[in-house]
Amino acid sequence: MRELINDPFYELIKEYDRCVVEYCLIEDDTPHCGCRSHKDAVLFAMCKMIERDIDEQLKSEVMYCREVQAEPFPWSLDIAKAKAHPIDPETFLRVPVILRTDRIGQRFYDCGWPDTDKGEQIPYWYAFWETPHGSGYGPDEFQKVNSLLFPKGTDELEVYEWTTDWSSYFDDGHEWWGTACWSVYDRRMNRYAVIMASATD
């Protein structure tokens, strides 16, 4: 597996600096084997995301960590614990209707909010624009990003939603806002998009 680091999608997503969703686009030369291949892609993507985070910490905190002799990168993961279930691409990419917006900017939708206290995972649209401190994004930006993420359409997508109890990456989101992990195989492009989110206030 290899990350498609030169894909134009990565240039577009840089414009959405208030988005807390992380993306990893992956190509694999081995034949697609359903959920097994999705799991490999999720593990690969998590390792890439941890690597990115470590790079950021090295830039900003390495001197502090040396001074206090603390463990700077408390990452853990156990991919064997990750469980998946298939979801319909239309459900995954659903754009809710904004029924109204109150005077402080809170939006009300034609669907319920996820209840993270009951273990409900957040939907993709929520992860993209209902960030802990507000992103200012909405349906238009969400659709623009997804049109470049899936440039050949969505008819041939295979989507799995994953549990989020298998890596410390998700710890922040478990505190309050929520967590999410999806893997999407695009049969037309023979590539995977792994999409993850975890944040707190």
N, C-alpha and C positions, 0 to 999 in steps of 0.2 A: 504494500500500500504506500501511496505517496500523496502528500498534500498538493493541491493545485494552486500553489502560491501566486501564480501569475494570472489567475482567473480575474476578469474585469469586475466580478462581484465584490472582491475585496476592496477595490478602489471606491465603489459606490458606498459600501457599508461604513467606510471611514467618515463619510459625511454625517452619519447618524451617531454623533459622539455621546448623546445622552441615552442611547440604547444599551441595555444591560445584557442583551442576548449575545451569545458567542456562537460563531459559525466556523465550521471546518469542512472544506470541500476536498473530497478524496477520490482518487482513481485507484483501481485495483486490477491487476492483470489476470488474477485467478478467476475462474468462473463463479458467477453469483450463486450462492447456496442458501437463499432465503434468510431466515433469522440468524443463522450461524455467521453469515457474512456481515449482517447488520451489527452483530455483537463485536466482531473484529473491528469494524469501522468505529464503533463507539469507544472501544478501548484505545484505538489509535488516536482518535480526536481528543480524548481526555489527556493522553500523554502530551499531545501538542499544546493543549491549553495550559497544562501545568508548566510545561517548558516556557511558554510565553509569560506566565505569571512569575516564574523564577527570574526570567530576564528582567522584568520590571522591578522586582524586589532587589536584584543585584544593583540596578541603577540607583535606587533610592535609599535602601536600608542596609546595605552590606557593612558600612562603617558602624552604624548603630549596633548591629548584631555582633560585630567583633568586640565592641566595647562591653556589652553586657553578657557576652558569651552565651547567647541564647540560640536555640535551634531556629534558624530563619525560615525554613520551609516545611511546616508540619503537614505534608501531604500524605494521604493514605488512599488506597483504593483496593477493592476486592471485586473484580469483574464477575466472579462466580456468583455473587449475590444479586447481580443485575437481572431483573426479570422484565420481559417485554410482552406487549400484546399489540396486535395489528389494529390500526385505526384507518378509517376511510379518509382519503386525501381531502375530500370536501369538508369533512368535519375538522380536520387539521388546519385547513386554510380558511376556515369560516371567518367572515368579517361581520361582526354584529352591527346592528343598526343602533345608532345613538339616538335615543328617544328625546332626551333633553339634557341640557347642561345647566347646573344651578349657578348662583351668583359667585360662588368661590371656585368655579371651574370643574366641579365634580360631574362626571358624565354618568348618565343612566341609560342602560342598554335594554335590548329586547331579550336578554338572557340573564341568568343569575351570575353572581360573582362566585369564584371558586372559594370553598371553605377549607383553607389550609389546616385549620384546627382539626378537621375530620380526615385529614390525609389526602384531600383532593389536590391533584396537580393542576397547576395553572394552564390555561389554554395558550396556544402560540400567540394569538392576537394580544392577549393580556400581558404576556411576557415582553412583547415588543413595545407596546405603548403605555401600559399602566404601570410604569416603573415606580419604585418607592418614593421618589421625590418629583415625579411627573416629568415626562419626556417632551411634552408638547406635540408629540406625533399622534397620528390617527389613521383612519382607513386609507387615505390616499398614499401616505408614506409606506404603510404596510404592503399595499398592493404593488407599489413601485419596486420595493425591495424584492418581493417574491417573483415579480415578472423577470427580473434579472437572475434570481436564484434558480428559477426553472424556466429558462428561455424557450424551451421546446414544448411548453404547455404542461399541464398537470394530469393528463389522461393516463399516462404510463408511470405514475408514481406508486411506490410501495412504501408505506409509512408504518413505523413501529414507535410506540410510546414506551419509555423505559422507567422503571422505578428509580428512585434517587437516594437509596440508602446504602450505596456501595462505594461512595467516595467522599472525602472530607471537602471536596469542592462545593458540595451542596449544603454544608453546615450552616452557612449564613442564611440561606433561604429557608431552612427548616426553623429558624428562630421566629420568622414572622411572614415575610412577603410571599414566599413560595419558591418552588423549584420546578424544573422541567428538563426533560431530556427526550429528544426525538432523533431517530435516524430515518432518512429518506433516500431510497434508491430510485434513481431516475433511469428507467430502462432505455429510454431513447438516447441518453447521453452516456450510459454505462458509468455513472458516478454516484457517489454518496454525498449527502449533505447531513452533517451531524449538527444539531442545534441544541444548545444548552443554556439554561439560565438559573441563577441563584443570586439573591441579593437580600439585603436587610437595610433598615434605616440607621 
